[in-house]
């Protein structure tokens, strides 16, 4: 798909998501039902970015300029004039621009929160702090995920937050000049879009794994990928507001699914120990 027949060459940059060390702590907060699904299926859910619009309508936002795509059936006079290369260049340019603009339809992401345990994230994603969280690390995640796509079709990294995402260079591309990226290079550009969000969400300190699927699947809401939960999960943490039945349910689920990692209840809301006066 790459061609140099266009105007003055302008190299398309392939900046990568911000990488974190393998020992970086990451957390995923969820309600009890999602924990049940994870434990029994042993698969991680990667929703399509478009499916996340209810929480953030700018998920997968990308802007790209491309030349107008000509008809796939070239007129006879175009062929005779020797303009086939220019027509193909416009076709490839338009296709690349459309792929980036439609990143929300091509990219699927599994999201975590970096750093320590957070009451804010418990409240937002952990069923009002009554749910479950799994503690892991970047290295554990990479080792546990069974990647069923080509290396060029997945990416890991921290989300970059922008005060003005609409003008951020990471999500804007011009394919009207210079070589047009093909296959793997184009996939990487579409993947990169998934690692940029508006600054409204920077308190989440999000780390993501993202997958690119070239084929559009309008009826597919997400992908489930197998994962080695024994490698992935360092600790299962029960929410600080969880009641005793929830605690018992988590314990039973882990027994039924043979998950043997430590299980703890969050101490965020535990009362401080009062020292006795002498």
C-alpha beads as a LAMMPS data file, in Angstrom:
LAMMPS data file: protein, C-alpha beads

278 atoms
277 bonds

1 atom types
1 bond types

-500.0 500.0 xlo xhi
-500.0 500.0 ylo yhi
-500.0 500.0 zlo zhi

Masses

1 110.0

Atoms # bond

1 1 1 0.000 0.000 0.000
2 1 1 2.953 2.292 0.565
3 1 1 3.793 4.471 -2.398
4 1 1 5.924 7.496 -3.026
5 1 1 4.011 8.785 -6.049
6 1 1 2.257 11.551 -4.151
7 1 1 3.403 15.153 -3.492
8 1 1 6.558 15.973 -1.531
9 1 1 7.266 13.171 0.909
10 1 1 6.156 13.655 4.485
11 1 1 7.023 10.766 6.793
12 1 1 4.183 9.407 8.898
13 1 1 5.339 9.190 12.512
14 1 1 4.706 5.974 14.423
15 1 1 4.937 7.115 18.035
16 1 1 4.325 4.282 20.478
17 1 1 2.200 4.287 23.643
18 1 1 4.060 5.298 26.809
19 1 1 5.641 2.125 28.192
20 1 1 5.728 1.165 31.865
21 1 1 8.152 -1.154 33.649
22 1 1 7.007 -4.745 34.167
23 1 1 6.752 -4.278 37.947
24 1 1 4.246 -1.397 37.635
25 1 1 1.142 -2.266 39.728
26 1 1 -2.165 -2.322 37.835
27 1 1 -5.688 -2.811 39.151
28 1 1 -8.967 -3.805 37.543
29 1 1 -12.147 -3.001 39.485
30 1 1 -15.406 -4.797 38.704
31 1 1 -18.758 -5.898 40.058
32 1 1 -19.354 -9.430 41.288
33 1 1 -20.936 -10.595 38.019
34 1 1 -17.853 -9.627 36.007
35 1 1 -15.608 -11.407 38.474
36 1 1 -17.740 -14.545 38.080
37 1 1 -17.425 -14.312 34.290
38 1 1 -13.652 -13.864 34.509
39 1 1 -13.139 -16.711 36.975
40 1 1 -15.217 -19.288 35.097
41 1 1 -14.306 -18.324 31.518
42 1 1 -10.626 -17.563 32.239
43 1 1 -10.855 -14.983 29.489
44 1 1 -10.299 -11.216 29.437
45 1 1 -12.944 -9.067 27.785
46 1 1 -11.764 -6.517 25.203
47 1 1 -14.727 -4.252 24.333
48 1 1 -14.688 -2.414 21.034
49 1 1 -13.843 1.253 21.644
50 1 1 -17.216 2.248 20.230
51 1 1 -18.850 0.258 23.044
52 1 1 -17.189 2.590 25.571
53 1 1 -18.894 5.732 24.287
54 1 1 -21.427 5.713 27.128
55 1 1 -18.564 6.440 29.565
56 1 1 -16.513 8.572 27.164
57 1 1 -17.929 9.575 23.757
58 1 1 -14.405 10.477 22.594
59 1 1 -13.059 6.931 22.880
60 1 1 -11.160 6.057 19.695
61 1 1 -11.193 9.655 18.459
62 1 1 -8.968 10.005 15.398
63 1 1 -8.712 12.558 12.622
64 1 1 -7.058 11.916 9.267
65 1 1 -6.917 13.633 5.881
66 1 1 -6.849 11.548 2.736
67 1 1 -7.221 12.142 -0.965
68 1 1 -10.648 11.555 -2.452
69 1 1 -11.015 7.897 -3.281
70 1 1 -11.658 7.393 -7.029
71 1 1 -13.961 4.795 -8.506
72 1 1 -12.602 1.269 -8.314
73 1 1 -13.390 0.930 -12.042
74 1 1 -11.000 3.333 -13.740
75 1 1 -12.301 5.127 -16.849
76 1 1 -10.614 4.102 -20.091
77 1 1 -9.166 7.589 -20.686
78 1 1 -7.458 7.540 -17.251
79 1 1 -5.625 4.352 -18.148
80 1 1 -4.612 5.723 -21.518
81 1 1 -3.277 8.898 -19.914
82 1 1 -1.005 6.884 -17.649
83 1 1 -2.631 8.114 -14.399
84 1 1 -3.095 4.683 -12.862
85 1 1 -0.415 5.272 -10.208
86 1 1 -1.988 8.559 -9.148
87 1 1 -5.401 6.921 -8.916
88 1 1 -4.046 4.080 -6.809
89 1 1 -2.253 6.577 -4.582
90 1 1 -5.544 8.376 -3.963
91 1 1 -7.239 5.037 -3.257
92 1 1 -4.620 4.036 -0.682
93 1 1 -4.613 7.508 0.864
94 1 1 -8.371 7.492 1.319
95 1 1 -8.319 3.976 2.783
96 1 1 -5.613 4.894 5.330
97 1 1 -7.506 8.004 6.431
98 1 1 -10.733 6.058 6.791
99 1 1 -9.004 3.388 8.914
100 1 1 -7.681 5.962 11.400
101 1 1 -10.980 7.850 11.532
102 1 1 -12.750 4.565 12.231
103 1 1 -10.323 3.380 14.902
104 1 1 -13.284 3.098 17.282
105 1 1 -14.632 0.316 15.025
106 1 1 -11.317 -1.521 14.561
107 1 1 -9.696 -1.373 18.010
108 1 1 -10.596 -3.341 21.148
109 1 1 -9.147 -2.506 24.590
110 1 1 -8.792 -4.026 28.044
111 1 1 -8.204 -1.301 30.631
112 1 1 -6.559 -1.161 34.073
113 1 1 -5.634 1.529 36.613
114 1 1 -1.956 2.031 37.451
115 1 1 -0.582 2.674 40.922
116 1 1 -2.014 1.798 44.300
117 1 1 -5.514 0.895 45.393
118 1 1 -7.944 3.789 44.889
119 1 1 -11.255 4.479 46.634
120 1 1 -12.278 6.656 43.698
121 1 1 -11.830 3.742 41.282
122 1 1 -13.638 1.448 43.695
123 1 1 -16.608 3.812 43.690
124 1 1 -16.579 4.306 39.915
125 1 1 -15.958 0.781 38.634
126 1 1 -16.195 -1.563 41.643
127 1 1 -19.957 -1.481 42.209
128 1 1 -19.775 1.451 44.615
129 1 1 -16.870 -0.201 46.473
130 1 1 -18.970 -3.343 47.029
131 1 1 -17.393 -5.327 44.214
132 1 1 -14.076 -7.024 43.511
133 1 1 -10.682 -5.866 42.261
134 1 1 -7.777 -7.887 40.954
135 1 1 -4.243 -6.695 41.535
136 1 1 -1.587 -7.463 38.939
137 1 1 1.470 -5.925 37.279
138 1 1 2.277 -4.967 33.712
139 1 1 4.694 -7.880 33.475
140 1 1 2.172 -10.374 34.818
141 1 1 -0.434 -9.201 32.313
142 1 1 1.911 -9.567 29.335
143 1 1 2.930 -13.047 30.461
144 1 1 -0.632 -14.204 31.156
145 1 1 -2.426 -13.001 28.017
146 1 1 -2.571 -15.577 25.246
147 1 1 -2.120 -13.345 22.227
148 1 1 -4.032 -14.744 19.301
149 1 1 -3.199 -11.945 16.883
150 1 1 -0.033 -10.913 15.062
151 1 1 2.476 -8.752 17.010
152 1 1 1.649 -5.764 14.779
153 1 1 -2.009 -6.010 15.809
154 1 1 -1.626 -5.426 19.536
155 1 1 -0.053 -2.817 21.784
156 1 1 0.438 -2.202 25.499
157 1 1 0.977 1.090 27.288
158 1 1 -0.245 3.950 29.430
159 1 1 -2.911 6.344 28.219
160 1 1 -1.789 9.910 27.466
161 1 1 -4.232 12.633 28.552
162 1 1 -4.760 15.841 26.578
163 1 1 -6.357 19.146 27.476
164 1 1 -7.394 19.438 23.814
165 1 1 -7.611 15.985 22.271
166 1 1 -9.016 17.386 19.041
167 1 1 -5.707 19.042 18.178
168 1 1 -3.342 16.409 19.639
169 1 1 -0.798 15.300 17.037
170 1 1 -1.049 11.683 18.223
171 1 1 -4.573 11.364 16.796
172 1 1 -4.226 13.527 13.677
173 1 1 -2.622 12.341 10.434
174 1 1 -2.251 13.671 6.916
175 1 1 -2.106 11.003 4.209
176 1 1 -2.320 13.440 1.304
177 1 1 1.467 13.818 1.129
178 1 1 4.313 11.361 0.996
179 1 1 4.227 7.575 1.453
180 1 1 0.994 6.019 2.655
181 1 1 1.528 3.417 5.415
182 1 1 0.508 -0.132 4.627
183 1 1 -0.717 -3.058 6.732
184 1 1 1.386 -3.235 9.932
185 1 1 2.318 0.468 9.929
186 1 1 -1.289 1.491 9.397
187 1 1 -2.489 -0.889 12.117
188 1 1 -0.046 0.696 14.558
189 1 1 -1.406 4.156 13.778
190 1 1 -4.968 3.015 14.439
191 1 1 -3.877 1.295 17.666
192 1 1 -2.102 4.468 18.822
193 1 1 -5.418 6.324 18.761
194 1 1 -6.677 4.096 21.603
195 1 1 -3.995 5.385 23.986
196 1 1 -5.145 9.010 23.970
197 1 1 -7.967 10.482 26.045
198 1 1 -9.156 13.826 27.349
199 1 1 -7.732 15.224 30.580
200 1 1 -11.123 14.811 32.301
201 1 1 -10.140 11.181 32.907
202 1 1 -6.530 11.592 34.024
203 1 1 -7.346 10.529 37.608
204 1 1 -7.796 6.976 36.286
205 1 1 -4.094 6.657 35.356
206 1 1 -5.136 4.115 32.753
207 1 1 -2.966 1.349 31.319
208 1 1 -4.289 -0.594 28.362
209 1 1 -3.858 -3.598 26.148
210 1 1 -5.337 -2.935 22.698
211 1 1 -6.029 -5.161 19.694
212 1 1 -6.581 -4.175 16.055
213 1 1 -8.951 -6.089 13.788
214 1 1 -8.857 -5.105 10.134
215 1 1 -12.237 -6.605 9.327
216 1 1 -15.189 -4.490 10.420
217 1 1 -17.637 -6.477 12.550
218 1 1 -20.633 -4.234 13.306
219 1 1 -22.426 -6.883 15.377
220 1 1 -19.381 -7.796 17.472
221 1 1 -19.244 -5.800 20.721
222 1 1 -15.912 -7.157 21.910
223 1 1 -13.425 -10.014 21.978
224 1 1 -12.623 -12.538 24.710
225 1 1 -9.013 -13.668 24.924
226 1 1 -7.798 -16.579 27.081
227 1 1 -5.522 -15.673 29.991
228 1 1 -3.602 -17.625 32.592
229 1 1 -5.261 -16.265 35.729
230 1 1 -2.656 -17.849 38.002
231 1 1 -0.026 -15.724 36.276
232 1 1 -2.231 -12.661 35.924
233 1 1 -3.701 -12.217 39.397
234 1 1 -1.453 -11.297 42.295
235 1 1 -4.276 -10.674 44.786
236 1 1 -8.065 -10.731 44.764
237 1 1 -9.338 -7.756 46.749
238 1 1 -12.925 -7.431 47.985
239 1 1 -14.417 -3.946 48.131
240 1 1 -14.321 -1.930 51.378
241 1 1 -18.128 -1.636 51.413
242 1 1 -18.827 -5.300 50.554
243 1 1 -21.164 -7.212 52.853
244 1 1 -20.591 -10.687 54.299
245 1 1 -22.641 -12.519 51.622
246 1 1 -20.460 -10.944 48.924
247 1 1 -17.292 -11.980 50.744
248 1 1 -18.635 -15.529 51.061
249 1 1 -19.628 -15.577 47.377
250 1 1 -16.125 -14.559 46.251
251 1 1 -14.574 -17.260 48.422
252 1 1 -16.888 -19.908 46.959
253 1 1 -16.255 -18.751 43.388
254 1 1 -12.520 -19.081 43.907
255 1 1 -12.950 -22.578 45.326
256 1 1 -15.140 -23.669 42.409
257 1 1 -12.693 -22.306 39.833
258 1 1 -9.554 -23.512 41.654
259 1 1 -8.107 -20.025 41.976
260 1 1 -5.589 -20.167 44.807
261 1 1 -4.121 -16.652 44.914
262 1 1 -4.515 -14.582 48.132
263 1 1 -7.931 -13.085 48.839
264 1 1 -8.228 -10.000 51.028
265 1 1 -10.752 -7.362 51.937
266 1 1 -9.838 -3.757 51.361
267 1 1 -8.863 -1.854 54.515
268 1 1 -9.431 1.601 53.047
269 1 1 -12.450 2.273 55.291
270 1 1 -11.229 0.404 58.348
271 1 1 -11.283 2.472 61.523
272 1 1 -7.879 3.456 62.924
273 1 1 -6.624 1.573 65.975
274 1 1 -7.189 3.673 69.073
275 1 1 -4.185 3.652 71.399
276 1 1 -4.910 3.069 75.082
277 1 1 -3.829 5.838 77.388
278 1 1 -1.433 4.836 80.139

Bonds

1 1 1 2
2 1 2 3
3 1 3 4
4 1 4 5
5 1 5 6
6 1 6 7
7 1 7 8
8 1 8 9
9 1 9 10
10 1 10 11
11 1 11 12
12 1 12 13
13 1 13 14
14 1 14 15
15 1 15 16
16 1 16 17
17 1 17 18
18 1 18 19
19 1 19 20
20 1 20 21
21 1 21 22
22 1 22 23
23 1 23 24
24 1 24 25
25 1 25 26
26 1 26 27
27 1 27 28
28 1 28 29
29 1 29 30
30 1 30 31
31 1 31 32
32 1 32 33
33 1 33 34
34 1 34 35
35 1 35 36
36 1 36 37
37 1 37 38
38 1 38 39
39 1 39 40
40 1 40 41
41 1 41 42
42 1 42 43
43 1 43 44
44 1 44 45
45 1 45 46
46 1 46 47
47 1 47 48
48 1 48 49
49 1 49 50
50 1 50 51
51 1 51 52
52 1 52 53
53 1 53 54
54 1 54 55
55 1 55 56
56 1 56 57
57 1 57 58
58 1 58 59
59 1 59 60
60 1 60 61
61 1 61 62
62 1 62 63
63 1 63 64
64 1 64 65
65 1 65 66
66 1 66 67
67 1 67 68
68 1 68 69
69 1 69 70
70 1 70 71
71 1 71 72
72 1 72 73
73 1 73 74
74 1 74 75
75 1 75 76
76 1 76 77
77 1 77 78
78 1 78 79
79 1 79 80
80 1 80 81
81 1 81 82
82 1 82 83
83 1 83 84
84 1 84 85
85 1 85 86
86 1 86 87
87 1 87 88
88 1 88 89
89 1 89 90
90 1 90 91
91 1 91 92
92 1 92 93
93 1 93 94
94 1 94 95
95 1 95 96
96 1 96 97
97 1 97 98
98 1 98 99
99 1 99 100
100 1 100 101
101 1 101 102
102 1 102 103
103 1 103 104
104 1 104 105
105 1 105 106
106 1 106 107
107 1 107 108
108 1 108 109
109 1 109 110
110 1 110 111
111 1 111 112
112 1 112 113
113 1 113 114
114 1 114 115
115 1 115 116
116 1 116 117
117 1 117 118
118 1 118 119
119 1 119 120
120 1 120 121
121 1 121 122
122 1 122 123
123 1 123 124
124 1 124 125
125 1 125 126
126 1 126 127
127 1 127 128
128 1 128 129
129 1 129 130
130 1 130 131
131 1 131 132
132 1 132 133
133 1 133 134
134 1 134 135
135 1 135 136
136 1 136 137
137 1 137 138
138 1 138 139
139 1 139 140
140 1 140 141
141 1 141 142
142 1 142 143
143 1 143 144
144 1 144 145
145 1 145 146
146 1 146 147
147 1 147 148
148 1 148 149
149 1 149 150
150 1 150 151
151 1 151 152
152 1 152 153
153 1 153 154
154 1 154 155
155 1 155 156
156 1 156 157
157 1 157 158
158 1 158 159
159 1 159 160
160 1 160 161
161 1 161 162
162 1 162 163
163 1 163 164
164 1 164 165
165 1 165 166
166 1 166 167
167 1 167 168
168 1 168 169
169 1 169 170
170 1 170 171
171 1 171 172
172 1 172 173
173 1 173 174
174 1 174 175
175 1 175 176
176 1 176 177
177 1 177 178
178 1 178 179
179 1 179 180
180 1 180 181
181 1 181 182
182 1 182 183
183 1 183 184
184 1 184 185
185 1 185 186
186 1 186 187
187 1 187 188
188 1 188 189
189 1 189 190
190 1 190 191
191 1 191 192
192 1 192 193
193 1 193 194
194 1 194 195
195 1 195 196
196 1 196 197
197 1 197 198
198 1 198 199
199 1 199 200
200 1 200 201
201 1 201 202
202 1 202 203
203 1 203 204
204 1 204 205
205 1 205 206
206 1 206 207
207 1 207 208
208 1 208 209
209 1 209 210
210 1 210 211
211 1 211 212
212 1 212 213
213 1 213 214
214 1 214 215
215 1 215 216
216 1 216 217
217 1 217 218
218 1 218 219
219 1 219 220
220 1 220 221
221 1 221 222
222 1 222 223
223 1 223 224
224 1 224 225
225 1 225 226
226 1 226 227
227 1 227 228
228 1 228 229
229 1 229 230
230 1 230 231
231 1 231 232
232 1 232 233
233 1 233 234
234 1 234 235
235 1 235 236
236 1 236 237
237 1 237 238
238 1 238 239
239 1 239 240
240 1 240 241
241 1 241 242
242 1 242 243
243 1 243 244
244 1 244 245
245 1 245 246
246 1 246 247
247 1 247 248
248 1 248 249
249 1 249 250
250 1 250 251
251 1 251 252
252 1 252 253
253 1 253 254
254 1 254 255
255 1 255 256
256 1 256 257
257 1 257 258
258 1 258 259
259 1 259 260
260 1 260 261
261 1 261 262
262 1 262 263
263 1 263 264
264 1 264 265
265 1 265 266
266 1 266 267
267 1 267 268
268 1 268 269
269 1 269 270
270 1 270 271
271 1 271 272
272 1 272 273
273 1 273 274
274 1 274 275
275 1 275 276
276 1 276 277
277 1 277 278
